[in-house]
């Protein structure tokens, strides 16, 4: 990849981070049931971009990508279980 592609990915990551911060400031206006899934989607997007571009997973063997996908799926499931046990959805 060219340096321009790395810069474009960095700009996308900064934009996603700005969207996450803006969601924090909308905390009283939006219910938690809407904010939490949006933040999870943003986190997964950022994880995928960083892992595929900066960690070069898109050019490595597929087994490495499977390990990363398994890790993010496990982390999201654990987070959702913790939120459910704290009764955050009610």
C-alpha positions in Angstrom: 0.0 0.0 0.0 1.1 3.5 -0.7 1.6 6.2 2.0 -1.5 7.9 0.7 -3.6 4.9 1.5 -2.3 4.8 5.1 -3.1 8.5 5.5 -6.7 7.9 4.2 -7.2 5.1 6.6 -5.9 7.4 9.4 -8.5 10.0 8.4 -11.3 7.4 8.4 -10.2 6.3 11.9 -10.2 9.9 13.1 -13.7 10.4 11.7 -15.0 7.3 13.4 -13.4 8.4 16.7 -15.0 11.8 16.3 -18.4 10.1 15.8 -17.8 8.1 19.0 -17.0 11.2 21.0 -20.1 12.9 19.6 -22.2 9.9 20.7 -20.9 10.4 24.2 -22.3 14.0 24.2 -25.7 12.7 23.0 -25.9 10.4 26.0 -28.9 12.2 27.5 -30.8 12.6 24.2 -30.4 9.0 23.0 -31.3 5.9 25.0 -28.5 3.5 26.1 -30.1 0.8 23.9 -29.2 2.9 20.9 -25.8 4.2 22.0 -24.2 0.9 23.0 -24.8 -0.9 19.7 -23.5 2.1 17.8 -20.4 2.2 19.8 -19.9 -1.5 19.4 -20.2 -1.1 15.6 -17.7 1.8 15.6 -15.3 -0.3 17.7 -15.5 -3.3 15.4 -15.0 -1.0 12.3 -11.9 0.5 13.9 -10.6 -2.9 14.9 -11.1 -4.2 11.4 -9.4 -1.2 9.8 -6.4 -1.3 12.1 -6.0 -5.1 12.0 -6.3 -5.3 8.2 -4.2 -2.3 7.2 -1.7 -1.5 9.9 -1.2 -5.1 11.1 -1.2 -6.3 7.5 -3.8 -9.1 8.1 -5.3 -8.7 4.6 -2.0 -9.9 3.1 -1.2 -12.6 5.7 -2.4 -16.1 5.9 -6.1 -16.5 6.6 -5.5 -18.3 9.9 -4.3 -15.1 11.5 -7.4 -13.2 10.4 -9.5 -16.0 11.9 -7.8 -15.6 15.3 -8.5 -11.9 15.3 -12.1 -12.4 14.3 -12.5 -15.0 17.0 -11.0 -12.5 19.5 -13.3 -9.7 18.6 -16.4 -11.9 18.6 -15.5 -13.3 22.0 -14.9 -9.8 23.4 -18.2 -8.5 22.1 -20.1 -11.5 23.5 -18.4 -11.1 26.9 -19.2 -7.4 26.9 -22.9 -8.0 26.0 -23.1 -10.7 28.8 -21.7 -8.2 31.3 -24.1 -5.5 30.2 -27.0 -8.0 30.5 -25.9 -9.0 34.0 -25.8 -5.3 35.0 -29.4 -4.9 33.6 -28.3 -2.0 31.4 -31.0 -2.9 28.8 -34.0 -2.2 31.0 
